[in-house]
Amino acid sequence: MLPQLKRYAQLLLFDAKYFWWLASLVILGDFVLSQLIIRFVPYTEIDWETYMIQTDVYLQGELDYSMITGPTGPLVYPAGHLYIHRILHAITGSGTNVRMAQQIYAVLYIASLALTCTIYRLAGGIPNWVLLLLPLSKRLHSIFVLRLFNDCWAVVFLQISVIAYQTGYDDIATLLFSLALSVKMSVLLFLPALLILLFKRLGLLDTLRHVLTLGASHALLALPFLEEDYWAYLRSAFDLSRVFLFKWTVNWRMLGEEVFLSQEWANGLLLGHASILIAFGVFVWCKKDGGVWTVLKRGLTNPQVPASPGTVNADYIATLFFTSNLIGIIFARSLHYQFYSWYAQQLPFLAWRTRLPVYAKISLLLAIEYSWNIFPSTPFSSTLLLVANVVLLGGLWTGYPNGLQ
């Protein structure tokens, strides 16, 4: 009996044919865990009340974004956020039925976990047992079922978009990407990866068509607010100059408030972000296609054909998207605790796209999780987070930045 159980365990943990067997157990187990968290861990009010009050203002007929405010300030999210919370407002009795909202977010969390497993499976190269790491994040459960942050919706729409790109449904994927962006501006961190993917897979003309689709679909969603006051909407929903409070940041705590808030530091981070993206674009992401200049020459001289002579596979797409996001996170001036959801479920995948030994991969994941669970953050936790993120990115550069396949 014992040898048979051992054999079954080995199949579940290591045989790719049993990936979805283990994934199903992980998803079911995490559903039970989420229910236990809702039942026994107190809910913490942070932004849910503000979301609901802002939705109240919108439902009363206000379309001027500068006038839609709540207890924690004005509405600073695109139109998709407001539409989602209009539905939640109706389901939860104007937001008063918090337990119902928690159950909705529990379903959203499980959906996110299932989508993560799907991305991993389509990409391949991830040992089955790595799935056991996904439910272990205390902070991620908190973001979904104890805090009810809107980041969760953006993450799920983005994940569905990545799967659609992985499976070749590019037009649907772009609409889903637009939907994710309509919830949270943070989805822009994936935009460099999207442009590279479209250019390599579809060519210049179709890339421009998809970019126009992104803009037009979002404009359609936001049309009532754009017609009312387009500048108020754009300034509120896509304020790239917005400065977050130093006291809430998880990263760059070691710098001190004066440096953290300075314009010089913001400019330096922007320069660093652009420089690393360019470095990956020039030296890494087009390497298998003969180099960036080969890709550019092919794409510009024949704009109607794919710029990549080869197939852009599911592994490359996931690695490209997640790496672009990690670069953006490293150079973000401020990361609030809910922002961990932007990449928490991507971290094991990225770790397994490095050449680091298993103990180093797990150590990085533990260091990042630890840093996001220190409240308030400290110079040490911020430094640890930065070092772990940078080591992970360096491991990708020297590892498999274009995927294993």
C-alpha beads as a LAMMPS data file, in Angstrom:
LAMMPS data file: protein, C-alpha beads

405 atoms
404 bonds

1 atom types
1 bond types

-500.0 500.0 xlo xhi
-500.0 500.0 ylo yhi
-500.0 500.0 zlo zhi

Masses

1 110.0

Atoms # bond

1 1 1 0.000 0.000 0.000
2 1 1 2.777 2.451 0.970
3 1 1 4.806 1.891 -2.237
4 1 1 1.661 2.461 -4.276
5 1 1 0.903 5.735 -2.477
6 1 1 4.488 6.806 -3.012
7 1 1 4.182 6.080 -6.722
8 1 1 0.940 8.074 -6.972
9 1 1 2.572 10.979 -5.131
10 1 1 5.520 10.935 -7.522
11 1 1 3.193 10.969 -10.511
12 1 1 1.242 13.909 -9.116
13 1 1 4.344 15.901 -8.244
14 1 1 6.561 15.201 -11.248
15 1 1 4.676 13.711 -14.210
16 1 1 3.376 16.406 -16.584
17 1 1 0.481 14.145 -17.586
18 1 1 -0.899 14.580 -14.059
19 1 1 -0.503 18.351 -13.998
20 1 1 -4.242 19.020 -13.853
21 1 1 -4.788 16.334 -11.225
22 1 1 -2.490 18.185 -8.844
23 1 1 -3.763 21.579 -10.012
24 1 1 -7.337 20.505 -9.216
25 1 1 -6.310 19.447 -5.701
26 1 1 -4.479 22.749 -5.184
27 1 1 -7.472 24.764 -6.386
28 1 1 -9.900 22.797 -4.222
29 1 1 -7.634 23.066 -1.189
30 1 1 -7.223 26.800 -1.668
31 1 1 -10.975 27.238 -1.979
32 1 1 -11.358 25.606 1.450
33 1 1 -8.539 27.768 2.827
34 1 1 -10.197 30.912 1.475
35 1 1 -13.465 29.988 3.170
36 1 1 -11.652 29.424 6.467
37 1 1 -9.967 32.826 6.147
38 1 1 -13.311 34.528 5.545
39 1 1 -14.830 32.669 8.489
40 1 1 -12.106 33.189 11.072
41 1 1 -9.990 36.215 10.064
42 1 1 -11.566 39.644 10.576
43 1 1 -12.308 41.734 7.498
44 1 1 -10.338 44.994 7.312
45 1 1 -11.935 48.069 5.774
46 1 1 -9.560 50.041 3.551
47 1 1 -10.981 51.000 0.155
48 1 1 -14.249 49.066 -0.187
49 1 1 -16.337 51.794 1.470
50 1 1 -14.746 54.397 -0.791
51 1 1 -15.460 52.293 -3.871
52 1 1 -19.110 52.043 -2.878
53 1 1 -19.555 55.738 -2.027
54 1 1 -17.921 56.738 -5.310
55 1 1 -20.281 54.363 -7.080
56 1 1 -23.190 56.009 -5.252
57 1 1 -22.104 59.390 -6.610
58 1 1 -21.920 57.927 -10.131
59 1 1 -25.352 56.291 -9.804
60 1 1 -26.799 59.663 -8.789
61 1 1 -25.869 60.885 -12.263
62 1 1 -22.441 62.433 -11.794
63 1 1 -20.242 61.930 -14.868
64 1 1 -17.533 64.494 -14.133
65 1 1 -14.660 62.376 -12.810
66 1 1 -13.268 65.252 -10.754
67 1 1 -16.534 65.296 -8.774
68 1 1 -16.704 61.561 -7.985
69 1 1 -15.115 61.284 -4.553
70 1 1 -15.188 59.164 -1.395
71 1 1 -13.714 59.041 2.114
72 1 1 -10.176 58.379 0.879
73 1 1 -10.291 60.865 -1.966
74 1 1 -11.358 61.236 -5.608
75 1 1 -11.881 58.410 -8.063
76 1 1 -8.518 57.604 -9.679
77 1 1 -9.395 54.469 -11.665
78 1 1 -10.639 54.119 -15.261
79 1 1 -14.246 53.513 -16.239
80 1 1 -14.136 49.700 -16.087
81 1 1 -13.563 49.917 -12.341
82 1 1 -16.736 51.931 -11.954
83 1 1 -18.826 49.544 -14.046
84 1 1 -17.632 46.519 -12.074
85 1 1 -18.399 48.192 -8.778
86 1 1 -21.776 49.275 -10.042
87 1 1 -22.615 45.562 -10.330
88 1 1 -21.076 44.802 -6.945
89 1 1 -22.989 47.748 -5.469
90 1 1 -26.250 46.160 -6.621
91 1 1 -25.371 42.631 -5.456
92 1 1 -24.098 43.641 -2.014
93 1 1 -26.830 46.063 -1.021
94 1 1 -24.860 49.238 -1.723
95 1 1 -21.796 47.594 -0.250
96 1 1 -23.325 46.840 3.149
97 1 1 -23.229 43.050 2.696
98 1 1 -19.479 42.699 3.079
99 1 1 -19.661 38.932 3.574
100 1 1 -21.285 38.590 0.143
101 1 1 -18.530 40.744 -1.335
102 1 1 -15.915 38.513 0.301
103 1 1 -17.498 35.445 -1.255
104 1 1 -17.431 37.102 -4.684
105 1 1 -13.757 37.902 -4.211
106 1 1 -13.110 34.353 -3.034
107 1 1 -14.509 33.102 -6.347
108 1 1 -12.381 35.714 -8.118
109 1 1 -9.303 34.491 -6.257
110 1 1 -9.959 30.861 -7.198
111 1 1 -10.508 31.942 -10.801
112 1 1 -7.160 33.727 -10.683
113 1 1 -5.484 30.597 -9.323
114 1 1 -7.033 28.415 -12.043
115 1 1 -5.965 30.901 -14.711
116 1 1 -2.427 30.894 -13.321
117 1 1 -2.330 27.109 -13.582
118 1 1 -3.569 27.374 -17.175
119 1 1 -0.823 29.845 -18.112
120 1 1 1.784 27.578 -16.496
121 1 1 0.468 24.523 -18.334
122 1 1 0.322 26.215 -21.723
123 1 1 3.880 27.502 -21.287
124 1 1 5.240 24.213 -19.964
125 1 1 8.523 23.629 -18.213
126 1 1 7.147 24.064 -14.695
127 1 1 7.346 20.985 -12.424
128 1 1 3.923 19.999 -11.100
129 1 1 4.986 20.424 -7.478
130 1 1 5.632 24.154 -7.998
131 1 1 1.842 24.582 -7.993
132 1 1 1.948 23.825 -4.265
133 1 1 3.705 27.176 -3.772
134 1 1 0.821 29.199 -5.207
135 1 1 -1.605 29.015 -2.219
136 1 1 1.076 29.886 0.352
137 1 1 0.929 33.680 0.101
138 1 1 -0.663 35.207 3.176
139 1 1 -0.619 38.678 1.625
140 1 1 -2.343 37.601 -1.594
141 1 1 -5.240 35.985 0.264
142 1 1 -5.559 39.165 2.289
143 1 1 -5.662 41.362 -0.826
144 1 1 -8.501 39.331 -2.317
145 1 1 -10.796 38.175 0.486
146 1 1 -9.968 40.470 3.422
147 1 1 -9.364 43.798 1.662
148 1 1 -11.431 43.550 -1.574
149 1 1 -9.034 45.615 -3.691
150 1 1 -9.898 46.426 -7.295
151 1 1 -6.429 45.259 -8.421
152 1 1 -7.828 41.724 -8.285
153 1 1 -10.187 42.382 -11.211
154 1 1 -7.434 43.853 -13.364
155 1 1 -5.211 40.847 -12.650
156 1 1 -7.891 38.323 -13.652
157 1 1 -8.749 40.106 -16.916
158 1 1 -5.032 40.354 -17.708
159 1 1 -4.567 36.641 -17.055
160 1 1 -7.412 35.745 -19.420
161 1 1 -5.829 38.052 -21.996
162 1 1 -2.454 36.282 -21.679
163 1 1 -4.141 32.896 -22.166
164 1 1 -5.932 34.201 -25.255
165 1 1 -2.608 35.399 -26.695
166 1 1 -1.013 32.058 -25.808
167 1 1 -3.722 30.193 -27.707
168 1 1 -3.730 32.502 -30.729
169 1 1 -6.956 34.448 -30.160
170 1 1 -5.197 37.772 -30.614
171 1 1 -8.212 39.999 -31.328
172 1 1 -10.107 38.718 -28.291
173 1 1 -6.940 38.988 -26.224
174 1 1 -6.480 42.645 -27.101
175 1 1 -10.053 43.436 -26.067
176 1 1 -9.438 41.632 -22.773
177 1 1 -6.200 43.566 -22.295
178 1 1 -8.180 46.763 -22.835
179 1 1 -10.719 45.579 -20.258
180 1 1 -7.937 44.944 -17.723
181 1 1 -6.515 48.398 -18.416
182 1 1 -9.982 49.898 -17.912
183 1 1 -9.856 48.732 -14.292
184 1 1 -6.341 49.743 -13.288
185 1 1 -3.647 51.817 -14.966
186 1 1 -0.993 49.384 -13.665
187 1 1 -1.732 47.098 -16.631
188 1 1 0.398 49.538 -18.670
189 1 1 3.416 47.707 -17.229
190 1 1 2.609 44.868 -19.634
191 1 1 2.309 47.173 -22.650
192 1 1 5.956 46.886 -23.828
193 1 1 5.573 43.096 -23.922
194 1 1 2.297 43.400 -25.818
195 1 1 3.828 45.640 -28.490
196 1 1 6.767 43.269 -28.971
197 1 1 4.454 40.274 -29.201
198 1 1 2.153 41.905 -31.746
199 1 1 5.005 43.212 -33.869
200 1 1 6.777 39.859 -33.973
201 1 1 3.660 37.738 -34.466
202 1 1 1.512 39.960 -36.694
203 1 1 3.713 42.653 -38.220
204 1 1 3.605 46.437 -38.155
205 1 1 0.212 47.037 -39.768
206 1 1 -1.661 44.607 -37.541
207 1 1 0.196 45.952 -34.504
208 1 1 -1.126 49.420 -35.319
209 1 1 -4.603 47.942 -35.755
210 1 1 -4.437 46.348 -32.302
211 1 1 -3.170 49.588 -30.745
212 1 1 -6.101 51.435 -32.307
213 1 1 -8.403 48.710 -30.982
214 1 1 -7.015 49.253 -27.494
215 1 1 -7.619 52.975 -27.664
216 1 1 -11.013 52.781 -29.332
217 1 1 -12.405 50.084 -27.048
218 1 1 -11.353 52.008 -23.969
219 1 1 -12.752 55.236 -25.356
220 1 1 -16.052 53.444 -25.953
221 1 1 -16.140 52.267 -22.334
222 1 1 -15.308 55.722 -21.047
223 1 1 -17.470 57.632 -23.541
224 1 1 -20.005 59.084 -21.045
225 1 1 -17.191 60.490 -18.913
226 1 1 -15.159 61.706 -21.891
227 1 1 -18.201 63.545 -23.235
228 1 1 -18.796 65.181 -19.860
229 1 1 -15.205 66.326 -19.309
230 1 1 -12.508 64.390 -21.158
231 1 1 -9.647 66.144 -19.386
232 1 1 -11.070 65.411 -15.916
233 1 1 -11.358 61.738 -16.885
234 1 1 -7.858 61.420 -18.338
235 1 1 -6.271 63.376 -15.493
236 1 1 -7.970 61.208 -12.877
237 1 1 -7.864 57.748 -14.474
238 1 1 -4.401 57.958 -16.062
239 1 1 -2.427 60.349 -13.890
240 1 1 1.150 59.208 -14.539
241 1 1 2.523 61.896 -12.244
242 1 1 0.536 60.836 -9.180
243 1 1 2.705 60.578 -6.049
244 1 1 1.754 57.997 -3.425
245 1 1 2.255 58.671 0.266
246 1 1 5.627 57.567 1.607
247 1 1 4.101 56.027 4.736
248 1 1 2.292 53.331 2.716
249 1 1 5.074 52.285 0.382
250 1 1 6.595 48.808 0.460
251 1 1 9.592 49.658 -1.716
252 1 1 12.334 52.295 -1.561
253 1 1 11.726 52.872 2.158
254 1 1 15.492 52.925 2.688
255 1 1 15.823 56.220 0.778
256 1 1 13.966 58.407 3.236
257 1 1 10.921 60.547 2.480
258 1 1 12.726 63.549 1.014
259 1 1 14.515 61.557 -1.691
260 1 1 11.506 59.294 -2.257
261 1 1 9.232 62.250 -3.069
262 1 1 11.751 64.191 -5.145
263 1 1 11.201 64.764 -8.855
264 1 1 14.822 63.856 -9.512
265 1 1 14.252 60.386 -8.094
266 1 1 11.070 59.958 -10.136
267 1 1 12.974 60.913 -13.299
268 1 1 15.786 58.530 -12.408
269 1 1 13.353 55.631 -11.978
270 1 1 11.708 56.425 -15.298
271 1 1 15.103 56.464 -17.002
272 1 1 16.059 53.188 -15.330
273 1 1 12.780 51.557 -16.355
274 1 1 13.168 52.617 -19.976
275 1 1 16.843 51.602 -20.057
276 1 1 16.239 48.058 -18.785
277 1 1 13.309 47.565 -21.156
278 1 1 15.474 48.705 -24.059
279 1 1 18.306 46.422 -22.920
280 1 1 15.997 43.394 -22.848
281 1 1 14.518 44.428 -26.196
282 1 1 17.885 44.875 -27.905
283 1 1 19.884 42.032 -26.376
284 1 1 17.404 39.409 -25.191
285 1 1 13.831 39.298 -26.451
286 1 1 14.744 39.170 -30.161
287 1 1 17.847 36.999 -29.838
288 1 1 16.239 33.851 -31.262
289 1 1 14.994 35.812 -34.285
290 1 1 18.488 36.886 -35.338
291 1 1 18.612 40.032 -33.222
292 1 1 16.556 43.161 -32.826
293 1 1 17.815 44.778 -36.041
294 1 1 16.791 41.729 -38.061
295 1 1 13.313 41.879 -36.528
296 1 1 13.000 45.628 -37.108
297 1 1 14.225 45.382 -40.696
298 1 1 11.805 42.574 -41.513
299 1 1 8.894 44.320 -39.785
300 1 1 9.497 47.719 -41.362
301 1 1 10.274 46.574 -44.902
302 1 1 7.345 44.151 -44.981
303 1 1 4.799 45.720 -42.603
304 1 1 2.028 43.332 -43.616
305 1 1 3.891 40.158 -42.482
306 1 1 5.107 38.980 -39.039
307 1 1 8.431 40.507 -38.033
308 1 1 9.557 37.213 -36.526
309 1 1 10.472 34.424 -38.938
310 1 1 9.590 31.826 -36.317
311 1 1 6.555 30.957 -34.237
312 1 1 5.849 33.009 -31.123
313 1 1 4.901 30.249 -28.681
314 1 1 2.974 30.216 -25.407
315 1 1 6.125 29.908 -23.298
316 1 1 7.688 33.007 -24.860
317 1 1 4.476 34.999 -24.401
318 1 1 4.138 34.241 -20.684
319 1 1 7.839 34.864 -20.033
320 1 1 7.794 38.116 -22.009
321 1 1 4.681 39.487 -20.299
322 1 1 5.754 38.553 -16.795
323 1 1 9.292 39.879 -17.239
324 1 1 8.032 43.215 -18.565
325 1 1 5.781 43.478 -15.520
326 1 1 8.636 42.625 -13.122
327 1 1 10.811 45.354 -14.648
328 1 1 8.016 47.858 -14.131
329 1 1 7.528 46.794 -10.526
330 1 1 11.228 47.145 -9.727
331 1 1 11.229 50.736 -10.979
332 1 1 7.873 51.756 -9.492
333 1 1 8.396 54.664 -7.101
334 1 1 5.729 53.408 -4.730
335 1 1 4.264 49.971 -4.209
336 1 1 1.299 49.695 -1.854
337 1 1 0.477 46.342 -0.301
338 1 1 -2.328 45.539 -2.736
339 1 1 0.132 45.907 -5.620
340 1 1 1.620 42.532 -4.711
341 1 1 -1.292 40.996 -6.605
342 1 1 0.225 42.405 -9.796
343 1 1 2.906 39.709 -9.812
344 1 1 2.562 37.333 -6.853
345 1 1 1.314 34.401 -8.936
346 1 1 3.868 35.086 -11.659
347 1 1 6.871 34.771 -9.352
348 1 1 7.207 30.955 -9.285
349 1 1 6.988 30.904 -13.087
350 1 1 9.718 33.541 -13.390
351 1 1 11.907 31.761 -10.859
352 1 1 11.742 28.634 -13.009
353 1 1 12.891 30.640 -16.013
354 1 1 16.241 31.210 -14.288
355 1 1 19.192 28.836 -14.001
356 1 1 19.315 29.244 -10.222
357 1 1 19.302 26.099 -8.070
358 1 1 15.969 25.158 -6.536
359 1 1 16.952 26.286 -3.041
360 1 1 17.867 29.745 -4.420
361 1 1 14.565 30.006 -6.298
362 1 1 12.573 29.186 -3.188
363 1 1 14.718 31.538 -1.093
364 1 1 13.901 34.393 -3.481
365 1 1 10.183 33.636 -3.311
366 1 1 10.305 33.516 0.494
367 1 1 12.236 36.789 0.676
368 1 1 9.720 38.561 -1.549
369 1 1 6.753 37.142 0.380
370 1 1 8.360 38.135 3.690
371 1 1 8.953 41.687 2.480
372 1 1 5.328 42.121 1.445
373 1 1 4.103 40.929 4.852
374 1 1 6.040 43.453 6.946
375 1 1 3.710 46.259 7.991
376 1 1 4.698 48.988 8.038
377 1 1 7.632 48.339 5.751
378 1 1 11.137 49.012 7.047
379 1 1 14.412 49.966 5.356
380 1 1 15.439 46.318 5.745
381 1 1 12.262 44.859 4.220
382 1 1 12.383 47.335 1.334
383 1 1 16.035 46.569 0.676
384 1 1 15.360 42.837 0.800
385 1 1 12.479 43.209 -1.649
386 1 1 14.600 45.231 -4.059
387 1 1 17.515 42.799 -3.891
388 1 1 15.263 39.758 -4.382
389 1 1 13.448 41.342 -7.347
390 1 1 16.720 42.415 -8.973
391 1 1 18.322 39.000 -8.444
392 1 1 15.265 37.397 -10.016
393 1 1 15.494 39.741 -13.006
394 1 1 19.216 39.068 -13.311
395 1 1 18.483 35.350 -13.190
396 1 1 16.052 35.795 -16.068
397 1 1 18.635 37.687 -18.127
398 1 1 21.176 34.880 -17.721
399 1 1 18.579 32.116 -17.757
400 1 1 15.687 31.589 -20.148
401 1 1 14.286 35.087 -20.862
402 1 1 12.617 33.806 -24.047
403 1 1 11.176 30.699 -22.439
404 1 1 12.467 27.158 -22.373
405 1 1 11.066 26.098 -25.718

Bonds

1 1 1 2
2 1 2 3
3 1 3 4
4 1 4 5
5 1 5 6
6 1 6 7
7 1 7 8
8 1 8 9
9 1 9 10
10 1 10 11
11 1 11 12
12 1 12 13
13 1 13 14
14 1 14 15
15 1 15 16
16 1 16 17
17 1 17 18
18 1 18 19
19 1 19 20
20 1 20 21
21 1 21 22
22 1 22 23
23 1 23 24
24 1 24 25
25 1 25 26
26 1 26 27
27 1 27 28
28 1 28 29
29 1 29 30
30 1 30 31
31 1 31 32
32 1 32 33
33 1 33 34
34 1 34 35
35 1 35 36
36 1 36 37
37 1 37 38
38 1 38 39
39 1 39 40
40 1 40 41
41 1 41 42
42 1 42 43
43 1 43 44
44 1 44 45
45 1 45 46
46 1 46 47
47 1 47 48
48 1 48 49
49 1 49 50
50 1 50 51
51 1 51 52
52 1 52 53
53 1 53 54
54 1 54 55
55 1 55 56
56 1 56 57
57 1 57 58
58 1 58 59
59 1 59 60
60 1 60 61
61 1 61 62
62 1 62 63
63 1 63 64
64 1 64 65
65 1 65 66
66 1 66 67
67 1 67 68
68 1 68 69
69 1 69 70
70 1 70 71
71 1 71 72
72 1 72 73
73 1 73 74
74 1 74 75
75 1 75 76
76 1 76 77
77 1 77 78
78 1 78 79
79 1 79 80
80 1 80 81
81 1 81 82
82 1 82 83
83 1 83 84
84 1 84 85
85 1 85 86
86 1 86 87
87 1 87 88
88 1 88 89
89 1 89 90
90 1 90 91
91 1 91 92
92 1 92 93
93 1 93 94
94 1 94 95
95 1 95 96
96 1 96 97
97 1 97 98
98 1 98 99
99 1 99 100
100 1 100 101
101 1 101 102
102 1 102 103
103 1 103 104
104 1 104 105
105 1 105 106
106 1 106 107
107 1 107 108
108 1 108 109
109 1 109 110
110 1 110 111
111 1 111 112
112 1 112 113
113 1 113 114
114 1 114 115
115 1 115 116
116 1 116 117
117 1 117 118
118 1 118 119
119 1 119 120
120 1 120 121
121 1 121 122
122 1 122 123
123 1 123 124
124 1 124 125
125 1 125 126
126 1 126 127
127 1 127 128
128 1 128 129
129 1 129 130
130 1 130 131
131 1 131 132
132 1 132 133
133 1 133 134
134 1 134 135
135 1 135 136
136 1 136 137
137 1 137 138
138 1 138 139
139 1 139 140
140 1 140 141
141 1 141 142
142 1 142 143
143 1 143 144
144 1 144 145
145 1 145 146
146 1 146 147
147 1 147 148
148 1 148 149
149 1 149 150
150 1 150 151
151 1 151 152
152 1 152 153
153 1 153 154
154 1 154 155
155 1 155 156
156 1 156 157
157 1 157 158
158 1 158 159
159 1 159 160
160 1 160 161
161 1 161 162
162 1 162 163
163 1 163 164
164 1 164 165
165 1 165 166
166 1 166 167
167 1 167 168
168 1 168 169
169 1 169 170
170 1 170 171
171 1 171 172
172 1 172 173
173 1 173 174
174 1 174 175
175 1 175 176
176 1 176 177
177 1 177 178
178 1 178 179
179 1 179 180
180 1 180 181
181 1 181 182
182 1 182 183
183 1 183 184
184 1 184 185
185 1 185 186
186 1 186 187
187 1 187 188
188 1 188 189
189 1 189 190
190 1 190 191
191 1 191 192
192 1 192 193
193 1 193 194
194 1 194 195
195 1 195 196
196 1 196 197
197 1 197 198
198 1 198 199
199 1 199 200
200 1 200 201
201 1 201 202
202 1 202 203
203 1 203 204
204 1 204 205
205 1 205 206
206 1 206 207
207 1 207 208
208 1 208 209
209 1 209 210
210 1 210 211
211 1 211 212
212 1 212 213
213 1 213 214
214 1 214 215
215 1 215 216
216 1 216 217
217 1 217 218
218 1 218 219
219 1 219 220
220 1 220 221
221 1 221 222
222 1 222 223
223 1 223 224
224 1 224 225
225 1 225 226
226 1 226 227
227 1 227 228
228 1 228 229
229 1 229 230
230 1 230 231
231 1 231 232
232 1 232 233
233 1 233 234
234 1 234 235
235 1 235 236
236 1 236 237
237 1 237 238
238 1 238 239
239 1 239 240
240 1 240 241
241 1 241 242
242 1 242 243
243 1 243 244
244 1 244 245
245 1 245 246
246 1 246 247
247 1 247 248
248 1 248 249
249 1 249 250
250 1 250 251
251 1 251 252
252 1 252 253
253 1 253 254
254 1 254 255
255 1 255 256
256 1 256 257
257 1 257 258
258 1 258 259
259 1 259 260
260 1 260 261
261 1 261 262
262 1 262 263
263 1 263 264
264 1 264 265
265 1 265 266
266 1 266 267
267 1 267 268
268 1 268 269
269 1 269 270
270 1 270 271
271 1 271 272
272 1 272 273
273 1 273 274
274 1 274 275
275 1 275 276
276 1 276 277
277 1 277 278
278 1 278 279
279 1 279 280
280 1 280 281
281 1 281 282
282 1 282 283
283 1 283 284
284 1 284 285
285 1 285 286
286 1 286 287
287 1 287 288
288 1 288 289
289 1 289 290
290 1 290 291
291 1 291 292
292 1 292 293
293 1 293 294
294 1 294 295
295 1 295 296
296 1 296 297
297 1 297 298
298 1 298 299
299 1 299 300
300 1 300 301
301 1 301 302
302 1 302 303
303 1 303 304
304 1 304 305
305 1 305 306
306 1 306 307
307 1 307 308
308 1 308 309
309 1 309 310
310 1 310 311
311 1 311 312
312 1 312 313
313 1 313 314
314 1 314 315
315 1 315 316
316 1 316 317
317 1 317 318
318 1 318 319
319 1 319 320
320 1 320 321
321 1 321 322
322 1 322 323
323 1 323 324
324 1 324 325
325 1 325 326
326 1 326 327
327 1 327 328
328 1 328 329
329 1 329 330
330 1 330 331
331 1 331 332
332 1 332 333
333 1 333 334
334 1 334 335
335 1 335 336
336 1 336 337
337 1 337 338
338 1 338 339
339 1 339 340
340 1 340 341
341 1 341 342
342 1 342 343
343 1 343 344
344 1 344 345
345 1 345 346
346 1 346 347
347 1 347 348
348 1 348 349
349 1 349 350
350 1 350 351
351 1 351 352
352 1 352 353
353 1 353 354
354 1 354 355
355 1 355 356
356 1 356 357
357 1 357 358
358 1 358 359
359 1 359 360
360 1 360 361
361 1 361 362
362 1 362 363
363 1 363 364
364 1 364 365
365 1 365 366
366 1 366 367
367 1 367 368
368 1 368 369
369 1 369 370
370 1 370 371
371 1 371 372
372 1 372 373
373 1 373 374
374 1 374 375
375 1 375 376
376 1 376 377
377 1 377 378
378 1 378 379
379 1 379 380
380 1 380 381
381 1 381 382
382 1 382 383
383 1 383 384
384 1 384 385
385 1 385 386
386 1 386 387
387 1 387 388
388 1 388 389
389 1 389 390
390 1 390 391
391 1 391 392
392 1 392 393
393 1 393 394
394 1 394 395
395 1 395 396
396 1 396 397
397 1 397 398
398 1 398 399
399 1 399 400
400 1 400 401
401 1 401 402
402 1 402 403
403 1 403 404
404 1 404 405
